Amino acid sequence: MGKELVVFWFRRDLRLQDNAGLYYALKGGFNVLPLFIFDTQILFKLDDKTDRRVSFIYNQILELDKEIQSFGSSLLVLYGDPLKLFSDVIKEYKVRTVYANHDYEPYAKERDFQIMQLLLENGISFKTYKDQTIFEKDEILSGSGKPYTVFTPYSKTWLAKLNEFYISSYPTMKFLGNFFKWSGKPVISLEEMGFSSTSEIFPLKTIKQELLDKYTADRDYPAKEGTSRLGVHLRFGTISIRVLAQKARELNPTYLGELIWRDFYMQILWHFPQVEHHAFKPDYDKIRWRNNEMEFDAWCNGHTGYPIVDAGMRQLNATGFMHNRVRMIVASFLTKHLLIDWRWGEAYFAKKLLDFDLSANNGGWQWAAGTGTDASPYFRVFNPRLQTEKFDPKLDYIRKWVPEFQDPGYPKPIVDHVFARERCLMAYKEALS
Ligand SMILES: Cc1cc2nc3c(=O)[nH]c(=O)nc-3n(C[C@H](O)[C@H](O)[C@H](O)COP(=O)(O)OP(=O)(O)OC[C@H]3O[C@@H](n4cnc5c(N)ncnc54)[C@H](O)[C@@H]3O)c2cc1C
């Protein structure tokens, strides 16, 4: 069985630099066996066998393994059900402690609970740390000790509490010599897992000062390269939130504000896990959605006859990304113009977005549908034409994704805006009366 060691389990934190749990594992006085699990509980649910996220993670795992190998160790990469795999790992190695970082999603919480129990039954401790947020769980509460459910007061308290301590980096790099020395095992291929590579070029891991300088002015215009595209790296922890928050604090408070939204929705999901399946405001679960499947298909495929909506959906389908402003427009359109359940749209985004994150996606959808925490009031129904005039005034974004928008063959609007607005107000009023 060999010498006693500890395991560091990589999950949403696929990096060596400034990684909280890894730091504590490396500093603990025992050699660290680095582990990653391709979780079949998650992978089996993905229908698309060229899923971009799987390719992204796979590339990152190979990179991480290479980096770890330069320290005389190797990443143990396993494929299967985590609980079963952990019971094998603790038979093969003399494990003293398993280290990991917190994950706030309901599935992950349940999985971690089961693994903790298995470990405890075997006399092994499970130590987890905050890593993917600046503030988590109960760290930001209102004066009455309750979680905030409105963004503005949350962000004020968040900013007031922020200091160097919370954004200092963990100096993991000094301790990487403490990895367990072994020569490794071959890493399973994507094909063996039933997937194939998308051969896609993913966004860079860095943020340029020029972007931050122009972010406030440019971020709302989908035709500009005005946002950081770091969503996927934050999602999988290939960059550190602390490093990014340090930069944002120094260079652009608007950008810092977006990172606060991210923390906000994470703590909402933590405190109110029911939002995964229900409206945050329970009365809104009474809305009688029309859920017309043909209209839903037209929306998914970018054939609604509303060019800004179609452009957004086509950008999503083609690239796995959609600009934030357009996410708001298409989500509002689906829920309010078409009266289709926000959960349908949420699920579609969850399949397609490279930066898909349960908390932000759920928060964004519930915001747009008016059912959520900080939701836009239900009577605010985005007018796609006015949104276009404001945010794509030269129609550059529309031209890029819907070049035929002025051709006679382009579909007529799937529903009239004024009619749809009235119908929406009636449906919402009925549910809330
Ligand atoms: C309906 C809808 C669904 C969304 N789904 C997701 C999702 O699945 N994953 C996701 O990360 N974001 C989601 N967002 C939020 C936002 O659209 C994306 O974070 C952003 O477009 C990602 O692009 P970027 O990295 O260039 O953003 P930037 O503008 O450069 O922002 C930097 C980072 O801040 C965070 N951020 C920015 N805006 C928000 C926000 N409103 N809520 C939470 N975090 C935010 C993200 O981590 C983002 O990467 C959604 C928004 C809406 C309206």
The ligand as an ORCA input file, in Angstrom:
! r2SCAN-3c Opt
* xyz 0 1
  C     -30.458     34.306    -19.483
  C     -29.030     34.419    -19.027
  C     -28.266     33.265    -18.849
  C     -26.947     33.360    -18.399
  N     -26.224     32.190    -18.233
  C     -24.956     32.263    -17.735
  C     -24.206     31.087    -17.509
  O     -24.659     29.965    -17.722
  N     -22.929     31.225    -17.059
  C     -22.382     32.448    -16.801
  O     -21.209     32.510    -16.377
  N     -23.084     33.575    -16.980
  C     -24.347     33.525    -17.454
  N     -25.037     34.686    -17.662
  C     -24.422     35.974    -17.288
  C     -23.630     36.674    -18.416
  O     -24.397     36.761    -19.575
  C     -22.315     35.953    -18.731
  O     -21.567     35.754    -17.554
  C     -21.448     36.744    -19.700
  O     -22.144     37.049    -20.876
  C     -20.201     35.929    -20.044
  O     -19.409     36.606    -20.960
  P     -18.041     37.287    -20.548
  O     -17.181     36.298    -19.820
  O     -17.465     37.919    -21.763
  O     -18.569     38.371    -19.513
  P     -17.908     39.690    -18.896
  O     -18.836     40.805    -19.164
  O     -16.487     39.854    -19.328
  O     -18.000     39.412    -17.327
  C     -16.959     38.800    -16.593
  C     -17.478     37.668    -15.757
  O     -18.397     38.154    -14.780
  C     -19.385     37.169    -14.533
  N     -20.712     37.715    -14.888
  C     -20.976     38.706    -15.756
  N     -22.303     38.976    -15.770
  C     -22.873     38.122    -14.903
  C     -24.204     37.904    -14.473
  N     -25.240     38.646    -14.911
  N     -24.443     36.917    -13.588
  C     -23.433     36.180    -13.079
  N     -22.141     36.345    -13.447
  C     -21.873     37.302    -14.342
  C     -19.084     35.988    -15.441
  O     -18.336     35.057    -14.708
  C     -18.252     36.634    -16.536
  O     -17.400     35.743    -17.189
  C     -26.379     34.626    -18.120
  C     -27.159     35.780    -18.312
  C     -28.470     35.675    -18.764
  C     -29.266     36.925    -18.957
*
